[in-house]
Amino acid sequence: MIFPDAEIKFFLTASVESRAQRRWEELQTVGKKVSLEQVISETKARDEQDTNRAHAPLRKATDALLIDSTTIRLPDVVQQMAEIAREKINKK
């Protein structure tokens, strides 16, 4: 965990297909010729590595808020996180 004592913790997730599609689009804009299927395969392999590594495996902290960005654009994710933070601040 990066900030174990943070007052607000977020865990961002999205479907493999959504993340791979976004990555594939990024690669296309810089001229990389790779198939979407290859990017999906690489994304799945990276997920497997990240969740099963011995040191600091990728897992949601028990007190983290889950945000699924499968169908949400980045600016909307940031806005959602900011609103949650504002609500927490206003409750104090």
GUDODO-226167 format. One record per residue (C-alpha): x, y, z. Coordinates in steps of 0.5 Angstrom, whole numbers, plus 500, padded with zeros to 3 digits. Example, Ala and Ser with C-alpha at 12.3 -4.5 7.8 and 13.67 -1.06 7.14 Angstrom:
2
NUSE,525,491,516 $
NUSE,527,498,514 $
//
This chain:
92
NUSE,500,500,500 $
NUSE,503,507,498 $
NUSE,500,511,504 $
NUSE,497,506,509 $
NUSE,495,512,514 $
NUSE,491,516,508 $
NUSE,484,518,511 $
NUSE,481,517,504 $
NUSE,484,511,500 $
NUSE,482,509,493 $
NUSE,482,503,489 $
NUSE,481,504,482 $
NUSE,479,498,477 $
NUSE,477,497,470 $
NUSE,475,491,466 $
NUSE,481,488,462 $
NUSE,478,489,456 $
NUSE,477,497,457 $
NUSE,484,498,460 $
NUSE,487,494,454 $
NUSE,482,498,449 $
NUSE,485,505,452 $
NUSE,492,502,452 $
NUSE,491,500,445 $
NUSE,489,507,443 $
NUSE,495,510,446 $
NUSE,499,506,442 $
NUSE,496,508,436 $
NUSE,497,515,437 $
NUSE,504,514,438 $
NUSE,505,510,431 $
NUSE,506,503,435 $
NUSE,503,497,431 $
NUSE,500,492,435 $
NUSE,493,488,435 $
NUSE,488,489,440 $
NUSE,488,482,442 $
NUSE,496,483,444 $
NUSE,494,488,448 $
NUSE,489,484,452 $
NUSE,494,478,453 $
NUSE,499,483,455 $
NUSE,494,486,460 $
NUSE,492,480,463 $
NUSE,499,477,464 $
NUSE,501,484,467 $
NUSE,495,483,472 $
NUSE,497,476,474 $
NUSE,504,478,475 $
NUSE,501,484,480 $
NUSE,496,480,484 $
NUSE,501,474,485 $
NUSE,508,477,486 $
NUSE,511,475,493 $
NUSE,512,483,495 $
NUSE,507,488,495 $
NUSE,501,484,491 $
NUSE,496,489,488 $
NUSE,490,488,492 $
NUSE,485,493,495 $
NUSE,486,495,502 $
NUSE,480,493,506 $
NUSE,478,501,508 $
NUSE,479,503,501 $
NUSE,473,506,496 $
NUSE,473,502,490 $
NUSE,472,506,483 $
NUSE,470,502,477 $
NUSE,472,506,471 $
NUSE,470,501,466 $
NUSE,465,506,463 $
NUSE,468,512,466 $
NUSE,473,517,463 $
NUSE,479,520,467 $
NUSE,476,527,468 $
NUSE,470,524,471 $
NUSE,474,519,476 $
NUSE,478,525,478 $
NUSE,471,529,479 $
NUSE,468,523,483 $
NUSE,474,522,488 $
NUSE,474,530,489 $
NUSE,467,530,491 $
NUSE,468,524,496 $
NUSE,474,528,499 $
NUSE,470,534,499 $
NUSE,464,530,503 $
NUSE,469,527,508 $
NUSE,472,534,509 $
NUSE,465,537,510 $
NUSE,464,532,515 $
NUSE,469,534,520 $
//
